[in-house]
């Protein structure tokens, strides 16, 4: 489990000097493995019809947000979700970033999650990528996107675990599981990065 006690302290290489911007993270739509409760990770599993519908629904959440660009993980489930959203928002699909690939579940990929947990409690072992590595990749991806699109609002279509724990790093607490097709927005309008939306809803801490 990644410690969130120092979540506001960023790695020494992490810099945000590219102007104010928003990043809209969207988890890809559902796949057959999602439906069956299987760990996907870096395995390239395509969307199912429900997943395509979820991608179209995400357009409605993002619409009106003045997005300048759309990027994604290179895995096909994220790439197709991104293409559907790009078409819905009238934008050209931008590049993919390898850093946005989902957590590598190694020997656990393709297994039902409960079976994997029985073998590797807390998903430690079996060659599974540590959460610290996932968060590090997420932060590096954000920094690269900020460098490539300075001062722009960018929709980032990727995967549940990398979204959840990268944004938890900023929130200072562990976010709930990120739903397929849901939108999470983080912005630095005040000069400090703050969550504005998670799972299509304003975070409870901000809604009070």
C-alpha positions in Angstrom: 0.0 0.0 0.0 1.3 3.4 -1.0 1.7 5.7 2.0 -0.3 8.9 1.5 1.2 10.7 4.5 3.6 12.6 2.3 1.3 12.8 -0.7 1.8 16.5 -1.2 5.6 16.2 -1.5 6.4 15.5 -5.1 9.6 13.8 -6.5 12.5 16.2 -7.1 12.1 15.9 -10.9 8.4 16.8 -10.8 7.8 20.4 -11.9 4.6 22.4 -12.8 5.8 25.6 -14.4 3.8 25.3 -17.6 0.8 27.5 -16.7 -2.6 26.7 -15.3 -4.3 23.7 -16.7 -6.8 20.9 -16.1 -6.3 17.2 -16.6 -9.5 15.2 -17.1 -8.8 11.5 -16.4 -11.2 9.0 -17.8 -11.0 5.3 -17.2 -11.6 3.3 -20.3 -14.9 1.6 -20.9 -15.8 -1.9 -19.9 -14.1 -5.0 -21.4 -15.1 -8.6 -21.2 -12.4 -9.2 -18.6 -13.8 -6.3 -16.5 -17.2 -8.0 -16.7 -15.7 -11.3 -15.5 -13.7 -9.6 -12.7 -10.3 -10.5 -14.2 -7.1 -8.6 -13.8 -6.1 -7.0 -17.1 -3.1 -4.9 -16.3 -0.9 -4.6 -19.4 -2.8 -7.2 -21.3 -4.4 -5.6 -24.4 -8.1 -6.5 -24.0 -10.6 -4.6 -26.3 -13.8 -2.8 -25.2 -17.2 -4.6 -25.3 -20.4 -2.9 -26.4 -21.1 -1.7 -22.8 -17.7 -0.1 -22.8 -18.3 1.8 -26.0 -21.6 3.1 -24.5 -19.7 4.2 -21.4 -17.3 6.1 -23.5 -20.1 7.9 -25.2 -21.6 8.8 -21.8 -18.3 10.2 -20.7 -18.6 12.8 -23.5 -21.6 14.2 -21.7 -19.6 14.7 -18.5 -16.6 16.3 -20.3 -18.7 18.4 -22.6 -18.5 22.1 -21.8 -15.1 21.7 -20.2 -13.2 23.5 -22.9 -10.8 20.6 -23.6 -7.9 21.4 -25.9 -6.5 17.9 -26.5 -7.1 14.2 -25.8 -4.4 11.7 -25.1 -4.4 8.1 -23.9 -2.6 4.9 -22.9 -1.6 2.9 -25.9 -3.7 -0.1 -24.9 -6.6 -0.6 -27.3 -9.3 -0.4 -24.6 -8.0 3.1 -23.7 -7.3 4.1 -27.3 -10.8 3.2 -28.5 -12.4 5.0 -25.6 -10.3 8.1 -26.4 -11.3 7.9 -30.1 -15.0 7.8 -29.2 -14.6 10.7 -26.8 -12.5 12.7 -29.3 -15.2 12.3 -31.9 -17.9 13.3 -29.4 -16.0 16.5 -28.5 -15.0 17.3 -32.0 -11.3 17.0 -31.3 -8.5 15.2 -33.0 -7.1 12.2 -31.1 -3.7 13.0 -29.7 -0.8 10.8 -28.9 -0.5 7.8 -26.6 1.9 7.7 -23.6 3.4 4.4 -22.5 3.7 5.7 -19.0 -0.1 5.6 -18.8 -0.3 1.8 -19.2 -2.2 0.0 -16.4 -0.4 -1.6 -13.5 1.4 -4.7 -14.6 -0.2 -7.7 -12.9 2.3 -10.1 -14.3 1.4 -13.7 -13.3 -2.0 -12.4 -12.2 -3.2 -11.1 -15.5 -6.2 -13.0 -16.8 -7.0 -14.4 -13.3 -10.2 -13.6 -11.4 -9.2 -11.0 -8.8 -10.3 -13.1 -5.9 -8.1 -16.0 -7.1 -5.1 -13.7 -7.5 -5.6 -12.3 -4.0 -5.6 -15.8 -2.5 -2.2 -16.4 -4.0 -0.7 -12.9 -3.5 -2.5 -11.1 -0.6 -2.7 -7.3 -1.2 -1.3 -8.1 -4.7 2.2 -8.4 -3.4 4.2 -11.0 -5.2 3.8 -12.9 -8.5 5.8 -10.2 -10.2 3.0 -7.7 -9.8 4.2 -4.1 -10.2 4.4 -2.2 -6.8 1.9 0.6 -6.3 4.9 3.0 -5.7 6.0 2.3 -9.3 2.5 2.8 -10.6 2.2 6.2 -8.9 5.7 7.2 -10.1 4.7 6.4 -13.7 1.4 8.4 -13.3 3.3 11.4 -12.0 5.8 11.2 -14.8 3.0 10.9 -17.4 1.3 14.0 -15.9 4.6 16.0 -16.0 5.2 14.9 -19.7 1.6 15.9 -20.7 2.0 19.2 -18.9 5.2 19.8 -20.8 3.7 18.8 -24.2 0.5 20.9 -23.6 1.5 23.9 -21.4 -1.5 25.8 -20.1 -3.9 23.5 -21.9 -6.8 21.4 -20.7 -6.2 17.8 -21.6 -8.4 14.7 -21.3 -6.3 11.7 -20.4 -7.9 8.3 -21.1 -6.2 5.5 -19.3 -6.8 2.9 -16.5 -8.4 2.5 -13.1 -5.5 1.7 -10.9 -3.1 4.3 -12.2 -5.8 7.0 -12.0 -6.9 6.0 -8.5 -3.5 6.0 -6.9 -1.9 8.8 -8.8 -4.8 11.1 -7.8 -4.8 9.7 -4.3 -1.2 11.0 -4.1 -2.6 14.5 -4.5 -5.7 14.1 -2.5 -3.9 12.8 0.6 -6.3 9.9 1.0 -7.2 6.7 -0.8 -9.8 7.3 -3.4 -12.6 4.8 -4.1 -12.3 2.4 -7.0 -12.5 4.3 -10.3 -15.5 3.1 -12.4 -15.3 2.3 -16.1 -16.0 5.3 -18.2 -16.0 7.7 -15.2 -14.3 11.1 -15.2 -11.9 12.5 -12.6 -10.6 16.1 -13.0 -7.6 17.7 -11.3 -6.8 21.4 -11.9 -4.3 24.0 -10.7 -6.5 27.1 -11.2 -5.4 28.4 -7.8 -1.7 27.5 -8.3 -2.1 24.3 -6.3 -3.3 21.0 -7.8 -6.7 20.0 -6.4 -9.2 17.3 -7.3 -12.4 18.8 -8.7 -14.2 15.6 -9.7 -13.9 11.9 -9.0 -16.2 9.2 -10.5 -18.3 11.9 -12.1 -18.9 13.6 -8.7 -17.4 16.4 -6.6 -15.2 14.8 -3.9 -17.0 14.7 -0.5 -14.2 16.8 1.0 -15.0 19.7 -1.4 -18.7 19.3 -1.3 -18.9 20.1 2.4 
